[in-house]
Each structure stands twice: as C-alpha cells, then as structure tokens.
Amino acid sequence: MDVADLGLPVDVPSTALFTDHYELTMLQGALEGGTAGRRSVFEVFTRRLPEGRRYGVVAGTGRVLDAVENFRFDADVLGFLRERRVVDEPTLEWLSSYRFSGDVWGYPEGEVYFPGSPILRVEGTFAECVLLETVILSILNHDSAIAAAASRMASAAGERPLIEMGARRTHELAAVAASRAAYVGGFTTTSDLAAGFRYGIPTVGTSAHAFTLLHDSERDAFQAQVHSLGRGTTLLVDTYDVTEAVRTAVEIAGPELGAVRIDSGDLLLVAHRVRQQLDELGATDTKIIVTSDLDEYAIASLAAAPVDAYGVGTQLVTGSGHPTSSMVYKLVARAESADPKAPLVPVAKKSTGGKTSIGGRKWAARRLDEEGVADAEVIGTGAVPAELADRQLLVELIKGGEVVAREPLDVVRDRHAAARANLPLSATQLSRGEAVIPTEYV
C-alpha cells in the first residue's frame, strides 16, 4: 500500500472551495457571454525571486495534481454557493459536473527555477482553467518557499543531516505540507507523524525538557529514557547544567549513547566543549545534535563545530523570512472563438509598476556551458532552437484530465539535489545576490 494515497483523516472531501469568490463570478460572466469555452493557456511564474535569493525550488507539484483531481463541486459545496448567492443557477448546474479535462505541463517537482520560468502551464477551456488559479497558487507559493529555504539550509549543512521540526510553529495542515517541501529541499527526517503517515517521510524524536522536569532528578529522567528507548537514544542535556548532564548521560548509557541534543546557549562554544567531554569519557561515537531557532546562516556558522545533525523549526516553516514565492497565474493565450480549431492569440497584461507579463504559450530550456554547468534559463514562444531541444524543462503532468506523472517523493528529492548541483557554485552562497543564471527570452 502506498501511504501517499491514503490521505489525512482531516482532508476535506473536495478542493473546490480552495478558491476565491471572483473565480466563480468570472465563470458566470464567461458562460453568459459565450466565451467560457474558448481554449486558453494559463501559466504560473514569478517575476522575481525573493530578495537576495539566487534560485527557486519547484515544490508542491504532487499536491497540485491531487488538488486538481479532487476539484469537485458536490452537493454540500453547491448548496453553500446557492445559499450565499455566489453565482446563478445556470452556473451551479455547470459546476455540478465539473471535471478538469485539459492538459497540464510543468517543471518537474524538485527542479530549480528563475524569474519568468513557466513553472506550470494549464491548458483547456477558460472555464475549467480559471477555477484552478487559487488552489494551484496557494500550494506552489507555500511549498516552493519552504523548499527554497530547506535547500539553502541543506547547502549550508553539507553532508550533515537535517531534521524538520516546525509543526508547532505553523498551521497543523501547513505543517504537513512544509515537512514534505522540506524533504524535497534536502531535509532527511521530520518530527511530524502526520507527514510520516501521509508521505512516508522518516520520523524521529525522543524527549523534551518536560520529560526531564517531570522526574525528581535529571539522572532519573535519563535512566527512564535509556531503559525505555535503549542506549542508542538521544538525551537532551541542557535542562540544567550541560557538563553535569553529559557526564550523567554517559554514566547511564555508556559509550553506546546514541546522541546528545543541545537546545540553548552559544551552540558553537557548547558543541566544542561537549565534544571534548564526550571523547574524554570514551563516548567517541556519540553524536551531537543542535536545535534552537536555527536558520541557514546559523547552520553555516556551525560548519566548523563538531555538530552531527541540525533540527530546524520556525525559520524553515516560515520560508526563512520569505513565506511566499510570489508566483502568479496568468492567461497568456486564448482562442479567437469557442471553435476547438480556432488559433491561439497571445495575450498579456500591460501595466506599470513591474507587473507586466509576456504573452504566448511558452517553452523553457536550460542552456549549459562547455563544462556542463547551467548558464542561462532560455524561454521562448516559437520554435525551440535545435541546440536546446534536449534541454527542455517542461514535462507533461496531466493529459486530457488524467494525471500521468506521479512519482515517489524520493525521486523528487534526488532530482532537486541534482538540479542544484548543476548550477554555478555561487548558487550556494548565502550572501545576497541576483539570480545565479540570467533569464533570456528568444
């Protein structure tokens, strides 16, 4: 059984109301005006990366596919819309049989992206495509922001594993999505059992300060934990005095003690002292895990410390200062009529203030230099140049309304690691800078 197919017990029966009111009023107007059936192309892209970021990470695509499949207007949903008089009866009748029957192409999940990248392309009638705007953006904006933060943290951590532990710092359902996105970005485990259940992500955890405070002494707490979980457990050593706690931990568990966790103080200094103490006590294989409000900069500052793993919460699930990816969903082409054979006409918003867009159904390819390193994101609307034919980025995700590209999360995670490794070395720098490769339009 694939746990990814189980769904959470708290899942809603339909994703149809994960949308904005005006999506439905636009539908009503288009149905009445005779334009709802026009073949249309919508694209998801971002005009800029978050300030200082050098690349973005596509995450949430698998959740988008689930959301499109579950976008159904059942009796309860239709009753709500009727009661609130959101749309008229002819529109409700049309919605009652809604099934997305179009095509979706997009960057494969885990791939990196840049300003202007057509991350997702949704094709079908205007009516069926316009309804999906909000749910698609809500998923991609959130998950891609978390994955980008996770990717930066993974780069800073190097080969040291990262534990996602931010469930208590965000909405309970957002926590599950954040854990999935963090795994895509390079984290190895999560503390969130719902994420483990839903997506098969390895889960970890031992004890908090409350467990130590429950007992009459720290020694009693450590003895209870080792007796219950074994010598390979991780003991939290900063409830009282770290030096005394480490000594007690090794006395109880012996050199087989799995790890100690440090959750406060000057982590760089304390980690060095704890490592020295563990080695002197013969616990040379005992690992050191640090937590305490880490972000990519704190992780990088601990690169020279004897730290074996990091636990990250708040900064991860809030995108490390950038909780959204600022993606938009824009109509870029539409047919001249409802005739299925009518040619597509490029369309684009003309606006001041940096909110312009480029019309036309786009392709995207990543050009490589002579050493095989990415040197440009090339985007166009015409024929694909021969030299870029095998470097195209968009893949088919939904064909004729049927999902054709589901894949295991580990495949997505490996893809991201490969995509990041294919960027110039400056992509991993934490200092502020522009996108690591330029976007070129042809």
C-alpha positions as CSV (number, residue, x, y, z in Angstrom):
1,M,0.0,0.0,0.0
2,D,1.3,3.5,-0.9
3,V,0.8,5.8,2.1
4,A,0.7,8.7,-0.2
5,D,-2.7,7.5,-1.5
6,L,-4.2,7.3,2.0
7,G,-4.9,11.0,2.6
8,L,-5.2,12.5,6.0
9,P,-8.2,11.9,8.2
10,V,-8.7,15.7,8.3
11,D,-8.8,16.1,4.5
12,V,-11.8,17.9,3.1
13,P,-13.9,15.9,0.6
14,S,-13.3,18.4,-2.1
15,T,-10.8,21.1,-3.0
16,A,-13.3,23.1,-5.0
17,L,-13.7,25.9,-2.4
18,F,-10.0,26.4,-2.1
19,T,-10.6,29.3,-4.4
20,D,-11.5,32.9,-4.5
21,H,-15.1,34.3,-5.0
22,Y,-14.2,36.1,-8.2
23,E,-13.1,32.9,-9.9
24,L,-16.7,31.8,-9.9
25,T,-18.2,35.2,-10.9
26,M,-15.7,35.3,-13.8
27,L,-17.0,31.9,-14.8
28,Q,-20.6,33.1,-14.6
29,G,-19.8,36.1,-16.8
30,A,-18.0,34.0,-19.3
31,L,-20.8,31.4,-19.5
32,E,-23.3,34.1,-20.1
33,G,-21.1,35.9,-22.6
34,G,-20.3,32.9,-24.6
35,T,-16.5,33.0,-24.0
36,A,-16.3,30.2,-21.4
37,G,-15.5,27.6,-24.0
38,R,-12.6,29.4,-25.6
39,R,-9.4,27.3,-25.5
40,S,-7.0,29.0,-23.1
41,V,-3.4,28.8,-21.8
42,F,-2.6,29.9,-18.2
43,E,1.0,29.9,-16.9
44,V,2.4,30.1,-13.4
45,F,5.6,32.1,-13.0
46,T,7.3,34.6,-10.7
47,R,8.5,38.0,-11.9
48,R,11.4,38.0,-9.4
49,L,13.0,35.8,-6.7
50,P,12.7,36.8,-3.1
51,E,15.3,39.4,-2.2
52,G,18.8,38.0,-2.1
53,R,17.8,34.5,-3.3
54,R,19.8,33.1,-6.2
55,Y,17.4,30.3,-7.3
56,G,13.9,29.0,-6.5
57,V,12.8,25.4,-6.0
58,V,9.7,23.9,-7.5
59,A,7.8,22.1,-4.8
60,G,4.1,21.1,-4.3
61,T,3.6,19.7,-7.8
62,G,2.4,16.4,-6.5
63,R,-0.1,18.1,-4.2
64,V,-1.3,20.2,-7.1
65,L,-2.1,17.0,-9.1
66,D,-4.1,15.7,-6.1
67,A,-5.9,19.0,-5.8
68,V,-6.9,19.1,-9.4
69,E,-8.2,15.5,-9.2
70,N,-10.3,16.4,-6.1
71,F,-11.7,19.7,-7.5
72,R,-15.3,18.6,-7.5
73,F,-18.5,20.6,-6.6
74,D,-20.5,18.1,-4.6
75,A,-24.0,18.7,-3.2
76,D,-22.8,20.4,0.0
77,V,-20.5,22.7,-1.9
78,L,-23.2,23.6,-4.4
79,G,-25.6,24.2,-1.5
80,F,-23.2,26.6,0.1
81,L,-22.8,28.5,-3.1
82,R,-26.5,28.6,-3.7
83,E,-27.3,29.8,-0.1
84,R,-24.7,32.6,-0.4
85,R,-25.9,33.5,-3.9
86,V,-22.3,33.4,-5.1
87,V,-23.4,32.5,-8.7
88,D,-26.6,31.9,-10.5
89,E,-28.4,28.6,-11.2
90,P,-27.1,28.0,-14.7
91,T,-23.5,28.4,-13.3
92,L,-24.3,26.0,-10.5
93,E,-25.6,23.5,-13.0
94,W,-22.4,23.8,-15.0
95,L,-20.3,23.4,-11.8
96,S,-22.2,20.2,-10.7
97,S,-20.5,18.2,-13.5
98,Y,-17.1,20.0,-13.3
99,R,-14.1,17.8,-14.1
100,F,-10.9,19.2,-15.4
101,S,-10.3,17.7,-18.8
102,G,-7.4,19.7,-20.1
103,D,-3.6,19.4,-20.1
104,V,-1.0,20.5,-17.6
105,W,2.7,20.8,-18.3
106,G,5.3,22.0,-15.8
107,Y,8.8,21.9,-14.4
108,P,9.2,18.5,-12.7
109,E,9.0,18.8,-9.0
110,G,12.4,19.4,-7.4
111,E,13.7,21.4,-10.3
112,V,15.0,24.9,-9.8
113,Y,13.5,27.9,-11.4
114,F,14.3,31.6,-12.1
115,P,12.3,34.8,-12.8
116,G,10.0,34.3,-15.7
117,S,10.3,30.5,-15.7
118,P,6.9,29.0,-16.9
119,I,6.8,26.7,-13.8
120,L,3.3,25.4,-14.7
121,R,1.2,25.6,-17.9
122,V,-2.5,24.8,-17.7
123,E,-4.4,24.4,-21.0
124,G,-8.1,23.8,-21.5
125,T,-11.2,25.9,-21.8
126,F,-11.2,29.2,-20.0
127,A,-14.0,28.0,-17.7
128,E,-12.2,24.9,-16.5
129,C,-8.8,26.5,-16.2
130,V,-9.7,29.8,-14.4
131,L,-11.2,27.9,-11.5
132,L,-7.9,26.3,-10.6
133,E,-5.9,29.6,-10.1
134,T,-6.1,30.0,-6.3
135,V,-5.6,26.4,-5.3
136,I,-2.6,26.0,-7.6
137,L,-1.0,29.2,-6.4
138,S,-1.7,28.5,-2.7
139,I,0.1,25.2,-3.0
140,L,3.0,26.2,-5.2
141,N,3.7,29.5,-3.4
142,H,3.8,27.9,0.0
143,D,5.7,24.7,-0.8
144,S,8.2,26.3,-3.1
145,A,9.1,28.9,-0.4
146,I,9.7,26.2,2.2
147,A,11.7,24.0,-0.2
148,A,13.9,27.0,-1.2
149,A,14.6,27.7,2.5
150,A,15.3,24.0,3.0
151,S,17.6,23.9,0.0
152,R,19.7,26.7,1.4
153,M,19.9,25.1,4.8
154,A,20.9,21.8,3.2
155,S,23.7,23.5,1.3
156,A,24.9,25.1,4.5
157,A,24.7,21.8,6.3
158,G,26.8,19.9,3.8
159,E,26.7,16.2,4.5
160,R,25.2,16.6,8.0
161,P,21.5,15.6,8.2
162,L,18.7,18.0,8.9
163,I,15.6,17.3,11.0
164,E,12.4,19.2,10.2
165,M,10.7,20.1,13.5
166,G,8.4,23.0,12.8
167,A,4.9,21.6,13.2
168,R,4.2,23.6,16.4
169,R,5.2,26.8,14.6
170,T,2.5,26.8,11.9
171,H,-1.0,25.7,11.0
172,E,-1.4,22.0,11.5
173,L,-2.1,21.2,7.9
174,A,0.5,23.6,6.6
175,A,3.0,21.7,8.9
176,V,2.4,18.5,6.9
177,A,2.9,20.4,3.6
178,A,6.0,22.1,5.0
179,S,7.5,18.8,6.0
180,R,7.0,17.4,2.5
181,A,8.6,20.5,1.0
182,A,11.5,20.4,3.4
183,Y,12.2,16.8,2.4
184,V,12.2,17.8,-1.3
185,G,14.7,20.6,-0.4
186,G,17.1,18.2,1.3
187,F,16.0,17.5,4.9
188,T,16.3,13.9,5.9
189,T,13.6,13.4,8.6
190,T,10.7,15.0,10.3
191,S,9.2,15.1,13.8
192,D,5.7,15.4,12.4
193,L,3.9,12.0,12.4
194,A,1.2,13.2,10.1
195,A,3.8,13.9,7.4
196,G,5.3,10.5,8.0
197,F,1.9,8.9,7.6
198,R,0.9,10.9,4.6
199,Y,4.1,10.9,2.6
200,G,6.4,8.2,4.1
201,I,9.0,10.7,5.3
202,P,11.1,9.1,8.1
203,T,10.1,10.4,11.5
204,V,12.3,10.9,14.6
205,G,12.1,12.2,18.2
206,T,12.9,11.3,21.8
207,S,12.2,13.7,24.6
208,A,11.7,17.4,25.5
209,H,12.6,19.4,28.6
210,A,9.2,18.5,30.1
211,F,10.3,14.8,30.4
212,T,13.4,15.8,32.4
213,L,11.4,18.2,34.6
214,L,8.8,15.5,35.3
215,H,11.4,13.5,37.2
216,D,12.9,14.1,40.6
217,S,16.3,14.4,39.1
218,E,18.0,14.5,35.7
219,R,19.6,11.1,36.4
220,D,16.1,9.6,37.0
221,A,14.9,11.0,33.7
222,F,17.9,9.7,31.7
223,Q,17.6,6.3,33.3
224,A,13.9,6.1,32.4
225,Q,14.6,7.1,28.8
226,V,17.5,4.8,28.3
227,H,15.6,1.9,29.9
228,S,12.6,2.6,27.6
229,L,14.4,3.5,24.3
230,G,17.8,1.9,24.6
231,R,21.3,3.2,24.8
232,G,21.2,4.5,21.3
233,T,18.7,7.2,22.2
234,T,19.3,10.9,22.2
235,L,19.4,12.6,25.6
236,L,18.6,16.3,26.0
237,V,21.5,17.8,28.0
238,D,20.7,21.5,28.5
239,T,17.8,21.5,31.0
240,Y,20.1,22.3,33.9
241,D,23.9,22.1,33.7
242,V,25.3,20.8,30.4
243,T,28.6,19.5,31.7
244,E,26.9,17.6,34.5
245,A,24.2,16.3,32.2
246,V,26.8,14.9,29.7
247,R,28.7,13.2,32.5
248,T,25.4,11.6,33.8
249,A,24.3,10.6,30.4
250,V,27.5,8.7,29.7
251,E,27.5,7.1,33.1
252,I,24.0,5.7,32.5
253,A,24.1,4.8,28.8
254,G,27.8,4.2,28.5
255,P,29.9,4.8,25.3
256,E,27.0,3.4,23.3
257,L,24.9,6.5,23.9
258,G,23.5,7.5,20.5
259,A,23.5,11.3,20.8
260,V,23.1,14.3,23.0
261,R,20.9,17.3,22.0
262,I,21.8,20.9,22.8
263,D,18.9,23.3,22.5
264,S,20.2,26.6,24.0
265,G,23.2,28.7,24.7
266,D,26.2,29.5,22.5
267,L,25.9,26.5,20.3
268,L,29.4,26.8,18.7
269,L,31.1,27.0,22.1
270,V,29.0,24.5,23.8
271,A,29.3,21.9,21.0
272,H,33.1,22.1,21.2
273,R,33.0,21.6,24.9
274,V,30.6,18.7,24.8
275,R,32.6,17.0,22.0
276,Q,35.7,17.2,24.1
277,Q,33.9,15.9,27.2
278,L,32.3,13.0,25.3
279,D,35.6,12.0,23.9
280,E,37.3,12.2,27.3
281,L,34.6,10.0,28.7
282,G,35.1,7.4,26.0
283,A,31.8,8.2,24.1
284,T,33.7,9.0,20.9
285,D,30.8,7.7,18.7
286,T,28.1,9.7,20.5
287,K,26.8,12.3,18.1
288,I,25.8,15.9,18.9
289,I,22.5,17.3,17.6
290,V,21.8,21.0,17.9
291,T,18.5,22.8,17.7
292,S,17.3,26.3,19.0
293,D,15.9,28.7,16.3
294,L,18.4,27.7,13.6
295,D,18.3,29.1,10.0
296,E,20.8,28.7,7.1
297,Y,23.1,31.4,8.5
298,A,23.3,29.8,11.9
299,I,23.9,26.4,10.3
300,A,26.7,27.9,8.2
301,S,28.2,29.5,11.3
302,L,28.4,26.0,12.9
303,A,30.2,24.4,9.9
304,A,33.5,24.2,11.9
305,A,31.7,22.9,15.0
306,P,31.7,19.2,15.9
307,V,28.0,19.0,15.2
308,D,26.5,15.9,13.6
309,A,22.9,17.0,12.8
310,Y,20.6,20.0,13.0
311,G,17.0,20.4,14.0
312,V,15.2,23.3,12.4
313,G,11.7,24.6,13.1
314,T,10.4,28.2,12.9
315,Q,12.7,29.6,10.3
316,L,12.1,26.6,8.0
317,V,8.3,26.6,8.0
318,T,8.2,30.3,7.5
319,G,10.5,30.2,4.5
320,S,13.4,31.7,6.4
321,G,12.0,35.2,6.0
322,H,10.2,34.6,2.7
323,P,7.0,32.7,3.3
324,T,5.8,33.0,-0.3
325,S,7.3,32.7,-3.7
326,S,5.2,35.5,-5.2
327,M,4.1,33.2,-8.1
328,V,1.2,34.4,-10.3
329,Y,-1.2,32.6,-12.6
330,K,-1.8,34.5,-15.8
331,L,-3.7,34.0,-19.0
332,V,-1.1,34.1,-21.8
333,A,-3.0,32.9,-24.8
334,R,-6.6,32.2,-25.8
335,A,-8.5,31.2,-28.9
336,E,-10.4,33.7,-31.0
337,S,-13.6,31.7,-30.6
338,A,-15.0,28.6,-28.9
339,D,-14.2,26.5,-32.0
340,P,-11.7,23.9,-30.9
341,K,-9.7,24.5,-34.1
342,A,-9.5,28.3,-33.6
343,P,-5.9,29.6,-33.4
344,L,-4.5,30.8,-30.2
345,V,-3.8,34.5,-29.8
346,P,-1.1,35.7,-27.3
347,V,-2.5,38.0,-24.6
348,A,-0.7,39.9,-21.8
349,K,-1.5,42.5,-19.2
350,K,0.1,45.9,-19.8
351,S,0.8,47.6,-16.6
352,T,3.2,49.9,-14.8
353,G,4.9,49.0,-11.5
354,G,6.7,45.9,-12.6
355,K,3.5,43.8,-13.1
356,T,3.7,43.3,-16.8
357,S,3.7,39.8,-18.3
358,I,4.7,38.3,-21.7
359,G,2.0,36.7,-23.8
360,G,2.2,33.5,-25.7
361,R,2.4,29.7,-24.9
362,K,6.0,29.3,-23.7
363,W,8.7,26.6,-23.7
364,A,11.7,26.7,-21.4
365,A,15.2,25.2,-21.6
366,R,18.3,25.5,-19.6
367,R,21.4,26.2,-21.6
368,L,24.7,24.7,-20.3
369,D,28.2,26.0,-20.8
370,E,31.1,23.9,-22.2
371,E,31.6,22.3,-18.8
372,G,28.0,21.2,-18.4
373,V,27.1,23.9,-15.9
374,A,23.9,25.9,-16.3
375,D,24.5,29.4,-17.7
376,A,21.0,30.6,-18.8
377,E,17.3,30.0,-18.5
378,V,16.0,30.3,-22.1
379,I,12.3,31.0,-22.6
380,G,10.5,31.3,-25.9
381,T,7.2,31.1,-27.7
382,G,8.2,30.0,-31.2
383,A,10.2,27.0,-32.4
384,V,12.7,25.6,-29.9
385,P,16.3,26.0,-31.2
386,A,17.9,22.7,-32.2
387,E,20.7,23.1,-29.7
388,L,18.2,23.4,-26.8
389,A,15.8,20.6,-28.0
390,D,17.2,18.1,-25.4
391,R,17.4,20.7,-22.6
392,Q,13.7,21.5,-22.4
393,L,12.3,21.7,-18.9
394,L,8.5,21.3,-19.1
395,V,7.1,17.8,-18.8
396,E,3.5,16.5,-19.2
397,L,1.8,16.2,-15.8
398,I,-1.9,15.9,-16.8
399,K,-3.2,14.7,-20.2
400,G,-6.9,15.0,-21.1
401,G,-7.7,15.4,-17.4
402,E,-5.8,12.3,-16.3
403,V,-2.7,12.5,-14.1
404,V,0.3,11.0,-16.0
405,A,3.3,12.0,-13.9
406,R,3.0,10.9,-10.3
407,E,6.3,9.9,-8.8
408,P,7.8,8.9,-5.4
409,L,9.0,11.7,-3.2
410,D,12.5,10.3,-3.0
411,V,12.7,10.7,-6.8
412,V,11.8,14.4,-6.4
413,R,14.3,14.9,-3.6
414,D,17.1,13.3,-5.7
415,R,16.1,15.5,-8.7
416,H,16.5,18.6,-6.6
417,A,19.9,17.6,-5.4
418,A,21.0,17.0,-9.0
419,A,19.5,20.3,-10.2
420,R,21.2,22.3,-7.5
421,A,24.5,20.6,-8.2
422,N,24.2,21.6,-11.9
423,L,24.1,25.3,-11.0
424,P,27.2,27.5,-10.8
425,L,28.9,27.3,-7.4
426,S,27.8,30.7,-6.4
427,A,24.2,29.4,-6.2
428,T,25.1,28.1,-2.7
429,Q,26.4,31.4,-1.4
430,L,24.2,32.8,1.4
431,S,25.2,36.4,0.7
432,R,22.6,38.5,-1.0
433,G,22.8,38.4,-4.8
434,E,20.8,38.2,-8.0
435,A,19.6,35.0,-9.7
436,V,22.6,32.8,-10.3
437,I,21.8,32.5,-14.1
438,P,20.0,35.0,-16.3
439,T,16.7,34.6,-18.0
440,E,16.8,35.1,-21.7
441,Y,13.8,35.4,-24.0
442,V,14.0,34.3,-27.6
